[in-house]
Amino acid sequence: MVYQAIVKPGYELLKVKNSQHDFPVHFHKRLCIGKVVSGNKYLRIYNHENVVSKNCVYIIPPYVAHSCKTDGNSEYLVFSLEQNEVDNLKVLSEGAKFLGIGIDKIVELTNDIYNYGSIKNNIVNYILNPYKEWTNSI
């Protein structure tokens, strides 16, 4: 397994490759936006298991219980940030660049989660319908 993390005050960039580790039910204090680079990631949230495949983006809001596992050959990236960084365009831009998606999509996501709470009611839809088109906005 290859695990690389860039930890900065208020946010983190994480790259994981060839992980054999399954993560049981847990939660994060931070918002996590991830992208599967290769292989598959299996994300279980609100009793729905979802397969997140290559080039799909997924989100996990803060304090939402979930579990995840991979196929052992996958690579994925995660950008996690604290709520007080949600209006910091420099941080959001770094996360967008790291994930290879447009800054406009990161801003839209963080606004939905922190300012409007709309994802809380629709989280399963966000995961079941991953933003494949986001990879076109690099």
C-alpha positions in Angstrom: 0.0 0.0 0.0 1.1 3.5 -0.8 -0.2 6.2 1.5 0.8 9.8 1.1 -0.6 12.7 3.1 -0.1 16.4 2.9 -1.4 17.8 6.2 -1.9 21.5 6.6 -3.8 23.5 9.2 -7.5 23.2 8.3 -7.2 20.6 5.5 -5.5 17.5 4.2 -4.7 15.9 0.9 -4.4 12.2 0.8 -3.4 9.7 -1.8 -3.9 5.9 -1.3 -2.9 3.2 -3.7 -3.3 -0.6 -3.5 -4.9 -0.5 -0.1 -6.0 -3.9 1.3 -7.5 -2.3 4.4 -11.3 -2.1 5.0 -12.5 0.7 7.2 -15.4 -0.2 9.6 -18.2 2.2 10.4 -16.6 5.6 11.4 -17.0 9.3 10.8 -14.8 12.3 10.2 -15.1 15.8 11.7 -14.1 17.2 8.3 -15.9 17.2 5.0 -14.3 14.7 2.7 -14.3 14.9 -1.1 -12.8 11.9 -2.8 -12.0 10.8 -6.3 -11.3 7.2 -7.5 -8.4 7.2 -9.9 -8.4 3.5 -10.6 -10.2 0.4 -9.5 -13.3 0.5 -7.2 -14.1 1.8 -3.8 -17.1 0.5 -1.9 -18.8 3.1 0.2 -21.6 2.2 2.6 -23.6 5.1 3.9 -27.1 5.2 5.3 -27.4 1.4 4.7 -26.7 1.8 1.0 -23.5 0.2 -0.4 -22.3 2.0 -3.5 -19.5 1.2 -5.9 -17.5 4.3 -6.7 -15.5 3.6 -9.9 -12.7 5.2 -11.8 -13.0 9.0 -12.3 -16.0 9.2 -10.0 -16.1 11.8 -7.3 -17.8 11.1 -3.9 -18.5 13.2 -0.8 -18.8 12.4 2.8 -20.2 15.2 4.9 -18.8 15.7 8.4 -20.1 13.5 11.2 -21.9 11.1 8.8 -21.2 7.5 9.7 -19.9 5.3 6.8 -17.7 2.4 6.1 -15.5 1.7 3.0 -13.3 -0.8 1.4 -11.5 -1.2 -1.9 -10.8 -4.0 -4.4 -7.1 -4.0 -3.3 -5.9 -2.6 -6.6 -7.5 0.8 -6.5 -6.1 4.3 -6.2 -8.0 7.2 -4.7 -7.5 10.7 -3.6 -9.2 12.5 -0.7 -9.4 16.3 0.1 -10.7 16.9 3.6 -11.3 20.3 5.1 -12.7 21.9 8.2 -15.7 24.1 8.1 -13.7 27.3 8.8 -11.8 26.7 5.5 -14.9 26.6 3.3 -14.6 30.2 2.2 -10.9 30.0 1.7 -10.5 30.0 -2.1 -6.8 29.3 -1.9 -7.5 26.0 0.1 -10.4 25.1 -2.2 -8.3 25.7 -5.3 -5.6 23.5 -3.9 -8.1 20.7 -3.2 -9.7 21.1 -6.7 -6.2 20.9 -8.4 -5.3 17.9 -6.3 -8.5 16.0 -7.2 -8.4 17.2 -10.9 -11.8 18.8 -10.8 -12.9 22.4 -11.4 -12.8 24.9 -8.6 -16.4 25.8 -9.4 -17.5 22.3 -8.4 -15.6 22.3 -5.1 -17.2 25.7 -4.3 -20.7 24.4 -5.2 -20.2 21.3 -3.0 -18.9 23.1 0.0 -21.7 25.7 -0.2 -24.3 23.0 -0.5 -23.0 21.2 2.6 -22.1 24.1 4.9 -24.4 26.9 3.9 -27.6 25.2 2.8 -27.5 21.7 4.3 -29.0 20.4 1.1 -26.8 17.4 0.9 -27.8 16.1 4.2 -31.2 15.2 2.8 -29.9 14.0 -0.5 -26.6 12.3 0.4 -27.6 9.0 -1.1 -28.4 10.6 -4.4 -25.0 12.4 -4.5 -23.2 9.0 -4.0 -25.5 7.0 -6.2 -25.0 9.5 -9.0 -21.3 10.3 -8.8 -20.1 13.4 -10.6 -18.4 11.6 -13.5 -18.8 14.8 -15.6 -16.6 16.7 -13.1 -13.5 15.1 -14.6 -14.3 17.0 -17.8 -13.9 20.4 -16.0 -10.2 20.0 -15.3 
